[in-house]
């Protein structure tokens, strides 16, 4: 089967450790022209409107090592519907097709990039501000610091280096943990 017959999805954050869809294979890959950054205020999954967290987005420039998933053609529509429901909750992300080079040739992969014109875009935050938001926030999917820890853990398992992410993780770990709020406790219990 040709590479173009299947759907390709590029994951760089929670998709690498919790894809949520059926795939034929996954492999490390690099996207160029975009870098992984904590550049999105989370008011749903990892924060609230009153106390937003930060989650990863692909921001312009540089490159990003992540995971490329190959989804069978038969699962294409269901996978896209799932990803759109998950990633486009507030439309801070834009769905894009990005080129990925593989030993077998180039494929176009679906990914989700941060929209710099959206009110939830947080691309200009300094390191200390990022640490503060990640260390303190929680939303319906749990603590923001746990999102960071899970991402770092999976990146390490895959052998994908990301020095900026590791520095951020170390700084957040040094901060005291806030108690879980009622909404996070209910989610974890359910």
N, CA, C and O of each residue as an XYZ file, in Angstrom:
760
protein
N       0.849     -1.189      0.000
C       0.000      0.000      0.000
C       0.886      1.241      0.000
O       1.874      1.286      0.733
N       0.563      2.222     -0.784
C       1.348      3.451     -0.872
C       1.212      4.265      0.404
O       0.197      4.196      1.098
N       2.256      5.040      0.704
C       2.249      5.877      1.905
C       1.062      6.831      1.927
O       0.512      7.103      2.994
N       0.662      7.341      0.775
C      -0.397      8.344      0.704
C      -1.794      7.768      0.927
O      -2.741      8.529      1.121
N      -1.944      6.449      0.906
C      -3.268      5.848      1.077
C      -3.804      5.956      2.500
O      -5.017      5.945      2.711
N      -2.915      6.060      3.465
C      -3.327      6.132      4.860
C      -3.317      7.577      5.345
O      -2.785      8.466      4.680
N      -3.908      7.794      6.503
C      -3.869      9.094      7.165
C      -2.637      9.122      8.057
O      -2.363      8.164      8.780
N      -1.902     10.212      8.003
C      -0.743     10.402      8.863
C      -1.049     11.537      9.836
O      -1.572     12.579      9.441
N      -0.721     11.327     11.103
C      -0.977     12.311     12.156
C       0.331     12.561     12.889
O       1.001     11.617     13.307
N       0.701     13.839     13.048
C       1.908     14.194     13.797
C       1.510     14.672     15.183
O       0.743     15.625     15.324
N       2.037     14.002     16.213
C       1.782     14.368     17.604
C       3.038     14.895     18.262
O       4.136     14.403     17.998
N       2.886     15.894     19.117
C       4.038     16.530     19.772
C       3.824     16.752     21.260
O       4.769     17.097     21.970
N       2.600     16.564     21.751
C       2.271     16.765     23.158
C       1.526     15.551     23.668
O       2.044     14.435     23.621
N       0.312     15.759     24.156
C      -0.442     14.643     24.745
C      -0.773     13.547     23.739
O      -1.010     12.406     24.136
N      -0.795     13.861     22.455
C      -1.045     12.798     21.468
C       0.043     11.730     21.492
O      -0.217     10.582     21.134
N       1.263     12.088     21.910
C       2.318     11.069     21.907
C       2.148     10.071     23.042
O       2.611      8.936     22.930
N       1.499     10.460     24.124
C       1.299      9.519     25.234
C      -0.154      9.104     25.427
O      -0.439      8.199     26.212
N      -1.077      9.755     24.722
C      -2.483      9.361     24.785
C      -3.141      9.705     23.454
O      -3.922     10.653     23.368
N      -2.819      8.925     22.406
C      -3.375      9.282     21.103
C      -4.902      9.174     21.057
O      -5.555     10.064     20.511
N      -5.482      8.121     21.607
C      -6.934      8.005     21.631
C      -7.555      7.511     20.345
O      -8.779      7.533     20.215
N      -6.759      7.068     19.392
C      -7.277      6.537     18.137
C      -6.457      5.299     17.755
O      -5.342      5.098     18.237
N      -7.032      4.489     16.889
C      -6.376      3.257     16.439
C      -5.392      3.618     15.328
O      -5.738      4.351     14.401
N      -4.167      3.103     15.423
C      -3.181      3.369     14.392
C      -2.416      2.096     14.044
O      -2.302      1.181     14.859
N      -1.896      2.053     12.823
C      -1.143      0.887     12.339
C       0.281      0.873     12.857
O       0.829     -0.180     13.181
N       0.873      2.058     12.933
C       2.249      2.164     13.403
C       2.493      3.569     13.913
O       1.754      4.503     13.604
N       3.546      3.693     14.701
C       4.005      5.004     15.134
C       5.520      4.993     15.072
O       6.164      3.962     15.268
N       6.072      6.166     14.794
C       7.527      6.280     14.732
C       7.940      7.719     14.986
O       7.198      8.650     14.672
N       9.138      7.903     15.562
C       9.634      9.268     15.743
C       9.774      9.964     14.388
O      10.122      9.339     13.386
N       9.498     11.251     14.379
C       9.594     12.036     13.145
C       9.835     13.492     13.517
O       9.629     13.902     14.659
N      10.272     14.256     12.535
C      10.555     15.675     12.743
C       9.733     16.500     11.766
O       9.638     16.183     10.581
N       9.143     17.567     12.294
C       8.471     18.541     11.440
C       9.338     19.808     11.463
O       9.839     20.217     12.511
N       9.501     20.410     10.291
C      10.308     21.624     10.173
C       9.408     22.828      9.947
O       8.355     22.736      9.317
N       9.858     23.966     10.483
C       9.085     25.199     10.365
C       8.186     25.449     11.557
O       7.496     26.466     11.619
N       8.190     24.518     12.510
C       7.365     24.621     13.720
C       8.168     24.086     14.898
O       8.980     23.175     14.737
N       7.944     24.645     16.072
C       8.578     24.117     17.283
C       7.523     23.922     18.368
O       6.501     24.607     18.401
N       7.804     22.962     19.259
C       6.916     22.660     20.390
C       7.127     23.755     21.443
O       8.262     24.077     21.795
N       6.014     24.325     21.945
C       6.109     25.379     22.955
C       4.859     25.384     23.831
O       3.766     25.052     23.372
N       5.029     25.761     25.082
C       3.884     25.995     25.956
C       3.357     27.381     25.606
O       3.699     28.373     26.250
N       2.520     27.429     24.577
C       2.066     28.704     24.022
C       0.548     28.808     23.938
O       0.020     29.664     23.229
N      -0.156     27.935     24.661
C      -1.620     27.952     24.626
C      -2.157     27.953     26.051
O      -1.866     27.049     26.833
N      -2.951     28.983     26.386
C      -3.645     28.987     27.673
C      -4.710     27.900     27.644
O      -5.503     27.836     26.705
N      -4.737     27.050     28.657
C      -5.753     26.008     28.751
C      -6.813     26.432     29.747
O      -6.526     26.622     30.929
N      -8.032     26.580     29.269
C      -9.159     26.958     30.123
C     -10.162     25.822     30.224
O     -11.265     26.004     30.741
N      -9.781     24.655     29.733
C     -10.701     23.528     29.694
C     -10.038     22.285     30.305
O     -10.361     21.885     31.423
N      -9.116     21.687     29.560
C      -8.517     20.422     29.985
C      -7.565     20.569     31.168
O      -7.613     19.761     32.096
N      -6.704     21.578     31.155
C      -5.646     21.693     32.179
C      -5.667     23.023     32.904
O      -4.648     23.450     33.447
N      -6.803     23.677     32.920
C      -6.960     24.940     33.622
C      -8.413     25.364     33.554
O      -9.266     24.627     33.060
N      -8.685     26.549     34.050
C     -10.034     27.118     33.998
C      -9.926     28.553     33.487
O      -8.825     29.088     33.360
N     -11.055     29.168     33.197
C     -11.048     30.570     32.764
C     -10.480     31.457     33.871
O      -9.790     32.437     33.592
N     -10.772     31.113     35.124
C     -10.293     31.903     36.257
C      -8.807     31.671     36.537
O      -8.101     32.584     36.966
N      -8.340     30.453     36.293
C      -6.936     30.098     36.540
C      -6.449     29.211     35.391
O      -6.394     27.988     35.520
N      -6.097     29.841     34.272
C      -5.686     29.049     33.113
C      -4.355     28.332     33.341
O      -3.477     28.798     34.067
N      -4.255     27.193     32.694
C      -2.979     26.491     32.643
C      -2.327     26.776     31.308
O      -2.787     27.632     30.552
N      -1.261     26.061     31.021
C      -0.597     26.158     29.724
C      -0.455     24.768     29.150
O      -0.138     23.819     29.866
N      -0.687     24.651     27.872
C      -0.475     23.390     27.168
C       0.355     23.666     25.922
O       0.558     24.810     25.517
N       0.819     22.584     25.336
C       1.695     22.689     24.185
C       0.938     23.009     22.902
O      -0.212     22.616     22.706
N       1.624     23.727     22.054
C       1.171     23.977     20.704
C       2.388     23.964     19.809
O       3.518     24.069     20.286
N       2.170     23.839     18.535
C       3.253     24.060     17.591
C       3.226     25.532     17.232
O       2.204     26.057     16.791
N       4.358     26.194     17.425
C       4.488     27.612     17.128
C       5.470     27.765     15.971
O       6.306     26.890     15.746
N       5.376     28.845     15.254
C       6.192     29.044     14.043
C       7.686     29.069     14.342
O       8.133     29.591     15.363
N       8.439     28.486     13.415
C       9.892     28.529     13.455
C      10.518     27.285     14.060
O       9.917     26.621     14.905
N      11.716     26.981     13.625
C      12.464     25.874     14.198
C      12.017     24.516     13.696
O      11.585     24.362     12.554
N      12.132     23.535     14.579
C      11.725     22.165     14.247
C      11.260     21.475     15.521
O      11.512     21.945     16.631
N      10.583     20.364     15.340
C      10.036     19.628     16.486
C      10.124     18.140     16.217
O       9.659     17.653     15.186
N      10.734     17.410     17.166
C      10.725     15.950     17.132
C       9.478     15.491     17.863
O       9.221     15.906     18.993
N       8.713     14.643     17.219
C       7.494     14.114     17.800
C       7.246     12.713     17.296
O       8.183     11.992     16.953
N       5.979     12.326     17.249
C       5.607     10.987     16.815
C       4.656     11.090     15.634
O       3.696     11.861     15.645
N       4.951     10.294     14.621
C       4.113     10.208     13.439
C       3.312      8.916     13.521
O       3.877      7.830     13.648
N       1.994      9.044     13.449
C       1.095      7.891     13.499
C       0.538      7.629     12.106
O       0.163      8.559     11.391
N       0.486      6.361     11.728
C      -0.138      5.964     10.458
C      -1.465      5.292     10.769
O      -1.515      4.279     11.465
N      -2.530      5.864     10.247
C      -3.896      5.387     10.477
C      -4.416      4.785      9.175
O      -4.290      5.390      8.110
N      -4.996      3.599      9.265
C      -5.536      2.933      8.079
C      -6.600      3.795      7.409
O      -7.346      4.514      8.074
N      -6.654      3.712      6.107
C      -7.628      4.482      5.330
C      -9.049      4.282      5.853
O      -9.831      5.232      5.889
N      -9.389      3.073      6.254
C     -10.735      2.775      6.756
C     -11.057      3.531      8.043
O     -12.229      3.747      8.353
N     -10.039      3.931      8.790
C     -10.227      4.646     10.066
C     -10.069      6.160      9.911
O     -10.172      6.900     10.890
N      -9.826      6.611      8.708
C      -9.519      8.021      8.457
C     -10.593      8.971      8.991
O     -10.286      9.859      9.787
N     -11.817      8.802      8.574
C     -12.885      9.741      8.954
C     -13.152      9.721     10.456
O     -13.334     10.774     11.067
N     -13.176      8.543     11.049
C     -13.406      8.444     12.501
C     -12.268      9.103     13.273
O     -12.502      9.769     14.282
N     -11.046      8.920     12.802
C      -9.889      9.516     13.475
C      -9.919     11.033     13.365
O      -9.694     11.731     14.354
N     -10.194     11.544     12.181
C     -10.277     12.999     12.014
C     -11.396     13.604     12.859
O     -11.222     14.667     13.454
N     -12.538     12.931     12.911
C     -13.644     13.429     13.747
C     -13.224     13.472     15.214
O     -13.496     14.448     15.914
N     -12.563     12.416     15.676
C     -12.086     12.372     17.059
C     -11.083     13.497     17.327
O     -11.204     14.212     18.322
N     -10.102     13.653     16.449
C      -9.080     14.681     16.649
C      -9.681     16.080     16.643
O      -9.285     16.931     17.439
N     -10.625     16.316     15.759
C     -11.252     17.642     15.704
C     -12.045     17.930     16.973
O     -12.033     19.055     17.471
N     -12.729     16.928     17.493
C     -13.467     17.123     18.744
C     -12.508     17.398     19.898
O     -12.795     18.231     20.758
N     -11.400     16.719     19.920
C     -10.417     16.850     20.995
C      -9.605     18.147     20.895
O      -9.414     18.839     21.894
N      -9.138     18.467     19.711
C      -8.186     19.565     19.548
C      -8.822     20.916     19.235
O      -8.192     21.951     19.453
N     -10.027     20.932     18.741
C     -10.625     22.188     18.305
C     -11.731     22.677     19.239
O     -12.675     23.334     18.801
N     -11.609     22.356     20.521
C     -12.621     22.742     21.514
C     -12.875     24.243     21.490
O     -14.028     24.675     21.451
N     -11.816     25.039     21.512
C     -11.969     26.503     21.514
C     -11.394     27.143     20.254
O     -11.396     28.368     20.125
N     -10.912     26.337     19.340
C     -10.331     26.794     18.071
C      -9.050     27.606     18.253
O      -8.720     28.432     17.402
N      -8.323     27.384     19.350
C      -7.003     27.986     19.523
C      -5.980     27.270     18.638
O      -4.912     27.807     18.344
N      -6.325     26.054     18.221
C      -5.479     25.318     17.283
C      -6.098     25.394     15.892
O      -7.313     25.506     15.730
N      -5.222     25.328     14.899
C      -5.655     25.220     13.508
C      -5.138     23.891     12.977
O      -3.983     23.524     13.197
N      -6.003     23.182     12.280
C      -5.592     21.925     11.661
C      -4.765     22.251     10.421
O      -5.170     23.060      9.587
N      -3.602     21.612     10.311
C      -2.710     21.833      9.183
C      -2.198     20.510      8.636
O      -2.091     19.524      9.365
N      -1.887     20.500      7.360
C      -1.144     19.405      6.757
C       0.299     19.866      6.659
O       0.582     20.917      6.083
N       1.211     19.084      7.219
C       2.627     19.432      7.199
C       3.417     18.300      6.547
O       3.081     17.130      6.727
N       4.461     18.635      5.795
C       5.276     17.587      5.176
C       6.228     16.953      6.196
O       6.847     17.643      7.005
N       6.325     15.641      6.134
C       7.253     14.882      6.975
C       8.065     13.989      6.043
O       7.502     13.266      5.221
N       9.368     14.042      6.173
C      10.232     13.176      5.361
C      10.492     11.871      6.102
O      10.872     11.856      7.273
N      10.273     10.778      5.380
C      10.547      9.436      5.878
C      11.560      8.780      4.948
O      11.739      9.241      3.821
N      12.227      7.717      5.389
C      13.147      7.023      4.481
C      12.456      6.566      3.186
O      13.087      6.506      2.131
N      11.173      6.248      3.272
C      10.416      5.774      2.114
C       9.911      6.899      1.219
O       9.453      6.647      0.104
N       9.989      8.121      1.692
C       9.481      9.255      0.922
C       8.798     10.260      1.829
O       8.802     10.114      3.051
N       8.214     11.278      1.222
C       7.539     12.338      1.979
C       6.062     11.998      2.143
O       5.430     11.468      1.230
N       5.515     12.314      3.334
C       4.077     12.194      3.571
C       3.566     13.532      4.093
O       4.327     14.330      4.640
N       2.286     13.762      3.918
C       1.633     14.935      4.485
C       0.868     14.466      5.715
O       0.030     13.567      5.634
N       1.164     15.082      6.846
C       0.555     14.669      8.108
C      -0.338     15.769      8.667
O      -0.030     16.956      8.561
N      -1.444     15.352      9.261
C      -2.332     16.271      9.970
C      -1.690     16.584     11.320
O      -1.210     15.688     12.015
N      -1.688     17.848     11.674
C      -1.257     18.257     13.007
C      -2.036     19.502     13.394
O      -2.789     20.053     12.592
N      -1.848     19.935     14.621
C      -2.595     21.082     15.144
C      -1.604     22.125     15.644
O      -0.814     21.867     16.552
N      -1.661     23.314     15.031
C      -0.730     24.396     15.343
C      -1.473     25.494     16.092
O      -2.680     25.673     15.932
N      -0.727     26.221     16.911
C      -1.319     27.312     17.686
C      -1.655     28.489     16.768
O      -0.878     28.837     15.879
N      -2.809     29.089     16.994
C      -3.244     30.266     16.237
C      -2.780     31.518     16.993
O      -3.331     31.829     18.048
N      -1.785     32.240     16.478
C      -1.259     33.402     17.199
C      -2.254     34.554     17.317
O      -2.013     35.493     18.077
N      -3.356     34.504     16.589
C      -4.374     35.553     16.672
C      -5.497     35.222     17.647
O      -6.385     36.044     17.869
N      -5.466     34.031     18.229
C      -6.515     33.607     19.158
C      -6.242     34.180     20.555
O      -5.083     34.341     20.937
N      -7.279     34.483     21.304
C      -7.118     35.061     22.644
C      -6.401     34.123     23.613
O      -5.856     34.588     24.614
N      -6.384     32.817     23.344
C      -5.703     31.863     24.216
C      -4.240     31.637     23.841
O      -3.547     30.843     24.477
N      -3.782     32.323     22.824
C      -2.376     32.188     22.441
C      -1.503     32.843     23.504
O      -1.762     33.975     23.913
N      -0.480     32.141     23.946
C       0.382     32.617     25.042
C       1.854     32.570     24.636
O       2.716     32.269     25.461
N       2.140     32.861     23.388
C       3.484     32.726     22.868
C       4.514     33.674     23.438
O       5.710     33.411     23.307
N       4.115     34.746     24.054
C       5.072     35.731     24.553
C       5.438     35.600     26.020
O       6.123     36.470     26.558
N       5.004     34.542     26.679
C       5.268     34.413     28.113
C       6.730     34.081     28.394
O       7.373     33.345     27.645
N       7.234     34.636     29.482
C       8.578     34.318     29.929
C       8.602     32.993     30.689
O       7.556     32.435     31.021
N       9.792     32.509     30.953
C       9.984     31.230     31.624
C       9.293     31.200     32.989
O       8.586     30.239     33.293
N       9.482     32.230     33.817
C       8.893     32.262     35.166
C       7.364     32.229     35.102
O       6.723     31.573     35.923
N       6.785     32.929     34.138
C       5.326     32.923     33.981
C       4.835     31.532     33.588
O       3.806     31.074     34.085
N       5.561     30.863     32.706
C       5.190     29.519     32.306
C       5.223     28.577     33.505
O       4.298     27.791     33.708
N       6.276     28.655     34.287
C       6.403     27.796     35.468
C       5.238     28.027     36.409
O       4.633     27.068     36.889
N       4.917     29.269     36.679
C       3.824     29.611     37.600
C       2.493     29.032     37.126
O       1.774     28.412     37.910
N       2.164     29.227     35.867
C       0.887     28.740     35.329
C       0.828     27.211     35.346
O      -0.185     26.639     35.750
N       1.884     26.554     34.918
C       1.895     25.089     34.865
C       1.857     24.486     36.261
O       1.180     23.482     36.482
N       2.567     25.078     37.196
C       2.641     24.532     38.551
C       1.311     24.623     39.299
O       1.021     23.775     40.143
N       0.506     25.633     39.003
C      -0.685     25.899     39.813
C      -2.011     25.476     39.194
O      -2.999     25.343     39.915
N      -2.065     25.262     37.893
C      -3.356     25.084     37.216
C      -3.810     23.628     37.164
O      -3.009     22.694     37.169
N      -5.129     23.482     37.113
C      -5.761     22.178     36.892
C      -7.113     22.400     36.232
O      -7.770     23.418     36.448
N      -7.512     21.429     35.427
C      -8.780     21.500     34.715
C      -9.479     20.164     34.760
O      -9.188     19.339     35.627
N     -10.395     19.937     33.840
C     -11.184     18.703     33.881
C     -10.356     17.453     33.610
O     -10.760     16.351     33.982
N      -9.204     17.613     32.969
C      -8.328     16.458     32.696
C      -7.224     16.321     33.734
O      -6.382     15.431     33.620
N      -7.213     17.188     34.744
C      -6.216     17.078     35.804
C      -5.257     18.252     35.838
O      -5.484     19.299     35.230
N      -4.173     18.035     36.574
C      -3.183     19.089     36.778
C      -2.364     19.350     35.517
O      -2.034     18.436     34.762
N      -2.056     20.599     35.319
C      -1.208     21.003     34.213
C       0.195     20.415     34.391
O       0.817     19.996     33.415
N       0.686     20.382     35.608
C       2.026     19.834     35.871
C       2.091     18.350     35.520
O       3.153     17.859     35.138
N       0.978     17.626     35.642
C       0.956     16.205     35.274
C       1.015     16.036     33.748
O       1.611     15.083     33.245
N       0.398     16.963     33.027
C       0.473     16.979     31.559
C       1.928     17.149     31.129
O       2.409     16.431     30.252
N       2.625     18.101     31.749
C       4.039     18.319     31.447
C       4.857     17.076     31.777
O       5.682     16.647     30.969
N       4.638     16.491     32.959
C       5.397     15.309     33.382
C       5.170     14.132     32.437
O       6.121     13.431     32.090
N       3.935     13.905     32.020
C       3.635     12.795     31.111
C       4.297     13.011     29.752
O       4.788     12.064     29.139
N       4.309     14.248     29.290
C       4.943     14.544     28.010
C       6.451     14.329     28.082
O       7.036     13.720     27.186
N       7.077     14.825     29.141
C       8.523     14.640     29.321
C       8.855     13.154     29.441
O       9.827     12.689     28.846
N       8.069     12.418     30.193
C       8.308     10.986     30.369
C       8.274     10.246     29.030
O       9.134      9.409     28.756
N       7.290     10.555     28.208
C       7.176      9.870     26.918
C       8.285     10.304     25.961
O       8.804      9.481     25.206
N       8.651     11.576     25.983
C       9.752     12.053     25.143
C      11.044     11.343     25.529
O      11.822     10.944     24.662
N      11.272     11.186     26.833
C      12.467     10.462     27.287
C      12.415      9.001     26.856
O      13.418      8.458     26.395
N      11.258      8.361     27.001
C      11.118      6.951     26.618
C      11.432      6.748     25.139
O      12.021      5.739     24.752
N      11.031      7.720     24.316
C      11.250      7.626     22.877
C      12.641      8.092     22.444
O      13.017      7.942     21.282
N      13.400      8.657     23.382
C      14.732      9.144     23.049
C      14.726     10.444     22.264
O      15.664     10.722     21.517
N      13.678     11.242     22.424
C      13.566     12.527     21.730
C      14.007     13.633     22.673
O      13.339     13.887     23.676
N      15.096     14.284     22.381
C      15.613     15.341     23.248
C      14.809     16.624     23.085
O      14.446     16.996     21.969
N      14.532     17.300     24.196
C      13.894     18.610     24.187
C      14.343     19.337     25.445
O      13.677     19.288     26.479
N      15.488     20.017     25.342
C      16.089     20.683     26.497
C      15.180     21.693     27.162
O      15.131     21.765     28.390
N      14.456     22.479     26.373
C      13.568     23.501     26.944
C      12.468     22.856     27.781
O      12.133     23.356     28.855
N      11.913     21.764     27.306
C      10.856     21.057     28.036
C      11.404     20.468     29.345
O      10.738     20.516     30.380
N      12.606     19.922     29.288
C      13.221     19.357     30.491
C      13.532     20.437     31.534
O      13.342     20.206     32.728
N      14.005     21.608     31.104
C      14.261     22.715     32.045
C      12.968     23.171     32.702
O      12.932     23.437     33.904
N      11.913     23.259     31.912
C      10.611     23.668     32.441
C      10.096     22.640     33.448
O       9.586     23.001     34.508
N      10.232     21.373     33.111
C       9.787     20.307     34.003
C      10.533     20.355     35.338
O       9.918     20.215     36.395
N      11.829     20.549     35.297
C      12.634     20.619     36.521
C      12.183     21.792     37.402
O      12.073     21.650     38.620
N      11.925     22.943     36.786
C      11.482     24.117     37.540
C      10.094     23.900     38.138
O       9.849     24.311     39.272
N       9.189     23.270     37.411
C       7.840     23.004     37.927
C       7.897     21.989     39.061
O       7.189     22.132     40.058
N       8.737     20.962     38.918
C       8.876     19.960     39.983
C       9.356     20.588     41.288
O       9.016     20.101     42.366
N      10.129     21.647     41.206
C      10.659     22.311     42.401
C       9.591     23.117     43.136
O       9.801     23.517     44.281
N       8.464     23.356     42.500
C       7.367     24.114     43.109
C       6.468     23.196     43.913
O       6.267     22.049     43.513
N       5.917     23.652     45.032
C       4.985     22.805     45.800
C       3.724     22.517     44.986
O       3.265     23.345     44.199
N       3.182     21.323     45.197
C       1.960     20.934     44.495
C       0.752     21.547     45.173
O       0.644     21.535     46.399
N      -0.166     22.087     44.364
C      -1.430     22.606     44.869
C      -2.374     21.431     45.091
O      -2.295     20.439     44.366
N      -3.272     21.520     46.086
C      -4.245     20.429     46.267
C      -5.175     20.340     45.071
O      -5.469     21.343     44.421
N      -5.635     19.129     44.788
C      -6.591     18.934     43.697
C      -7.905     19.612     44.031
O      -8.387     19.520     45.160
N      -8.486     20.293     43.056
C      -9.800     20.890     43.223
C     -10.891     19.856     43.064
O     -10.622     18.729     42.651
N     -12.117     20.221     43.386
C     -13.245     19.282     43.321
C     -13.448     18.711     41.921
O     -13.705     17.515     41.778
N     -13.335     19.558     40.868
C     -13.561     19.065     39.510
C     -12.503     18.049     39.107
O     -12.818     17.087     38.406
N     -11.244     18.238     39.533
C     -10.179     17.285     39.190
C     -10.368     15.978     39.959
O     -10.157     14.901     39.403
N     -10.761     16.060     41.222
C     -11.001     14.859     42.023
C     -12.136     14.048     41.403
O     -12.040     12.825     41.301
N     -13.211     14.723     40.989
C     -14.342     14.022     40.378
C     -13.922     13.342     39.081
O     -14.349     12.220     38.807
N     -13.095     14.003     38.282
C     -12.631     13.411     37.022
C     -11.767     12.182     37.294
O     -11.946     11.145     36.656
N     -10.839     12.292     38.229
C      -9.951     11.182     38.530
C     -10.697     10.005     39.132
O     -10.314      8.855     38.917
N     -11.759     10.276     39.885
C     -12.529      9.204     40.494
C     -13.419      8.494     39.470
O     -13.735      7.315     39.629
N     -13.822      9.216     38.421
C     -14.751      8.683     37.440
C     -14.095      8.050     36.314
O     -14.764      7.556     35.407
